[in-house]
Amino acid sequence: MSYTTEHIRNLALAGHAGAGKTTLLEALLHAGGALATRGEIERGNTVSDFDPAERARGHSIDTAIASIERDGHRITLIDTPGYAEFRGPALAAMDAVETIAVVVNAAHGIEHGTRWVMERARERGLACILVVNRIDAEHVDLPALVQSLRNEFGSQCLPVNLPCAKGRTVADCFFQTGGESDFSAPVHAHQQMLDQIMETDEATMEHYLEEGEESLTPRELHDAFERALREGHLVPICFTSARDNVGIEPLLDLIVRLMPSPAERNPPPFQHLGGEPVEAVPDPSRHVIADVFKVVNDPFVGKLGVFRVYQGTIRRDMQLYVDDARKPFRVAHLFRLQGKEHIEIDEALPGDIAAISRVEELHFDAVLHDAHEDDQLHLAPAPFPNPMFGLAIEPAHKGQEQKMAQALARLAEEDPCFQVENHNELNETVIHGLSDLHLRLMLERMHSRYGVEVVSHTPRVAYRETINGAADGHHRHKKQTGGAGQFGEVTLHVEPLARGEGFRFEDATKGGVIPGQFIPAIEKGVRQALKHGAIAGYPIQDVRVVVTDGKHHPVDSKEVAFVSAGRKAFLDAVSKAHPQVLEPVVALDVSLPEQNVGDVTGGLASRRAHILGTDTLPRGEMAIHAHVPLAELDDYAVQLKSVTGGQGHYVLEFSHYDVVPPTVQKRLMEAWTPQAEAS
């Protein structure tokens, strides 16, 4: 099929776990002619859940991409995982699309994942549609759900169609306004939506008010609708039952006729290294700009990089650069993805989502381009969750250390929320993720893909250190070994920064007391101390360091001397600046039967939780919102299951770091054995 950028539509299906995203994808692919027979999650034969771990668990773990050709348009759909543990891939996919279809389970209503997706979409300036799925389930109150959506996300949430015949079909409220529905009149819903979208353009509104709706051209209607979507002035509500194909054809028509194309999207947040914004223009004739949002490492196929083209046209056999690489690579193969299938194509236009393989330099968020003026270009980073759970691991069999390191590096390339840290002083490898389940899954993948088995230790909490006061530190490094010696003397000042500000280093020396070429060495020494901690062995954060004075020797001063002097002067200052240990605090949302609220809140209080409030949920359930130190949640899943008879569940998200109680700080300090350092 031949098409242009204006005929491309890209949507991510997102929302809470269990909303029906994968089933909705199957229904859309089948209705669009891309599937002869629909797959089923229970049978493990869906297009998107093709990973063995996904089939075994019955839910999505990673994003999957598939497309449909309809009415001269190419619709690319990205199925994203709903569980909080796998939000890294979901967030990465959001920047590759113009529209987020937020899928809501009609029987469960607004859930934590619904709110989270809506917040992220608004942060990135993406168009949103709310897809209320499973509308034919028993005992659903759809009018109440629509009101809840409007109360939660704003009055701009308006039905674009309405359920009929107890959810067995839907009535259009935009193009065809006749007939009745299970609630509200389609003509009334149509008028509400028309009034809403007319507010985005004064000229169109004036035309509409003076001459009526009949005078508006299809182009004017489309432009007004699309503009309202991009500006967040309209969030259409669509009704479906994906399992029974209800509302699927109308949803496809809506996507083709009214959703924004890549030529109409809000500008993607590209910027140069210094932060200067850069506009990527969806023009196929300009130089190439594309961003890699997904990496897959297959032991047999090799590395696959999935990217979105924002500008220019990528063709087979052309030369491209990765980031600021001096040497280009040749695009030997160019693919369109259909689940696990790789379909070879000749070119990818602005707005296309495509893939290339066997290019080792590819990594998540890499920018592909064909002009050196874009060497320092990148997308503004997405707000990924902080990986708080840690697990110390080592190979189960001797001699597999290198193989394990390579496998971990491959896995870290695929998930921006999976990190690997090597503690050389402890001879320990620690992996960090969003939950214990997240880490266990990554270890399963390492075993199944790369044949590496590991043993793990108790999950480590990602504590941090900081200071609560200002102080000065000093150290003179002097070493004589017969020949040329080592000399460097540093005086510096430390003071705390606001929580979350990180680290700031400044040089305030005067008169050349320390030559300029040694200042970076001092910073290097300070950063070494930041990494390894000062009182309990955890990274130090939220500190400002100012080098105020020092001395050098014209012969004996060397970089290594000032690295050592900078590190020890910094540790000297920290020891006087009231050092503190910080612990990660998470936002915990617990859903549970109403009768168990007292027991659960009592249990949380014993874990040093701060209860923020409660909400009433459908079906006699309650939601408890709290801030809890992560260290207190080690066995919380077991306790919650016991208290609620298996009916309670929770999600958590990093909130902030806070000071640990004195007893905890004392215990952590006593357990730390500092690395021996040469003087």
Secondary structure, 3 states (H helix, E strand, C coil): CCCCHHHEEEEEEEECCCCCHHHHHHHHHHHCCCCCCCCCHHHCCCCCCCCHHHHHHCCCCCCEEEEEEECCEEEEEEECCCCHHHHHHHHHHHCCCCEEEEEEECCCCCCHHHHHHHHHHHHCCCEEEEEEECCCCCCCCHHHHHHHHHHHHCCCEEECEEEECCCCEEEECCCCCCCCCCCCCHHHHHHHHHHHHHCCCHHHHHHHHHHCHHHCCHHHHHHHHHHHHHCCCCEEEEECEHHHCECHHHHHHHHHHHCCCCCCCCCCCEECCCCCEECCCCCCCCCCEEEEEEEEEECCCEEEEEEEEEECCEECCCEEEECCCCCCEECCCCEEEECCEEEECCEECCCCEEEEECCCCCCCCCEEECCHHHCCCEECCCCCCCCCEEEEEEECCCCCHHHHHHHHHHHHHHCCCCEEEEECCCCEEEEEECCHHHHHHHHHHHHHHHCCCEEECCCEECCEEEECCCEEEEEEEEECCCCCCEEEEEEEEEEECCCCCCEEEEECCCCCCCCHHHHHHHHHHHHHHHHHCCCCCCCECCEEEEEEEEECCCCCCCHHHHHHHHHHHHHHHHHHCCEEEEEEEEEEEEEEEHHHHHHHHHHHHCCCCEEEEEEEECCCEEEEEEEEEHHHHCCHHHHHHHHHCCCCEEEEEEEEEEECCHHHHHHHHHHCCCCCCCC
